[in-house]
Amino acid sequence: MPNIRSSKKRMRQSARRRTRNRVQRAALRSAVKRARSAGTSGEAADAVRQAERLLDRAARKGLIAKNEAARKKSRLVKSLPSKS
């Protein structure tokens, strides 16, 4: 436990950020899993669109790296059932 006031504040801030990041990361993982396991093509397209939106937001906020978001989006789109 820190004694210095600024260290105490930093500890509080990191705990708050860690909690927020953990929740957002869990939501992101859930969206990606939902997109992968979606059944019909219309359902899958909507789920992938939602997952892409969350991935872009996470990359913009610095939660994940930009290339990680791009890679995951690319793999999700490739896993979509084809229209034919």
KEMAR-38306 format. One record per residue: x, y, z of N, C-alpha, C in turn; residue in one letter. Coordinates in steps of 0.05 Angstrom, whole numbers, plus 5000, padded with zeros to 4 digits. Layout:
# KEMAR-38306
XYZXYZXYZa...
This chain:
# KEMAR-38306
501749765000500050005000501850255000m501450424981503250664979502550865001p504651015009504351225029504051495016n505151534993505151794980502451844967i501452084970498752144961498352104931r500252184915500052154886500051854879s501551694894501551404888498951284895s497651374916495051274924493051334902k493251584892491351664871491851494845k494351454838495051284815493851004818r494050904843492950634848489950624843m488550834853485650854849484950874819r486551034805486051074777486450814761q488650674768489250424753487150214759s486150204783484050014790481550074774a480850324772478450404757478850344727r481150404716481650344688481750044682r482949894701483149604697480349484696r478549574713475849474714474449544687t474649794679473349884654474449724630r477049694629478249544606477449254606n477249134630476448854632473648814622r471848994629469048974620468849014590v470249214579470149264550471449034535q473548914545474848694531473048444531r471648404553469848174555467548214535a466448454533464348514514465248464485a467748544480468948504454469248214447l470248054466470547764461467747634457r465747724472463047604469461947664441s462347914432461347994406462647824384a465247784386466747624366465747334367v465347224391464346944393461546924381k459847124386457147134376457247134345r459047294334459247314305460147044293a461946914307462946654296460846434297r459146444318457246224321454546284310s454246524296451646594285450846394263a448346324262447446114243447046214215g444746344209444046424182445846644172t445946684146447746884135446947174143s444247224145443347494153444047544182g443647344198444347364227447347404230e448847254215451847264217452847534208a451647644186452547904176452048124197a449748114210449148314231451048284254d451548034262453347994285456248084278a457048034253459748114245459948414244v457848544234457748834233458048954261r456648834280456748934308459548884320q460748654314463348594324465448784312a465148844286466949034273466849304286e464449394292464049654305465549664332r465249444348466549434374469549414371l470549264351473349244347474549514339l473249664321474149924313474250114337d472250104353472150284377474350214396r474849954401476949864419479649954409a480049934383482650024371482950324374a480850474370480950764372481550854400r480450704420480850774448483450674459k484850504444487450404453487150144469g484850024469484449774484485849544470l485849544444487349344428488849504407i490849374395492449504374490749514348a491449714332490049754307490249514288k492549394287492949164269491448914280n491248894306489748674318486848694310e485748934311482948974303482648914274a484449004257484248944228484448644223a486148504237486448214233483948074241r482848144264480448004274478048064255k477848314246475648384227475948214201k478348194191478848054166478047754170s478847644192478147354196475247314200r473847504213470947484216469547484190l470347674172469047694146469547444129v472047334131472647094116470946854126k470246864152468746634163465746654157s464846874145461946904138461246694117l458846584119457946404098457546554072p458446434050458246574024455346594015s454746783998452046833989451046613970k452946493955452146283935451646013947s
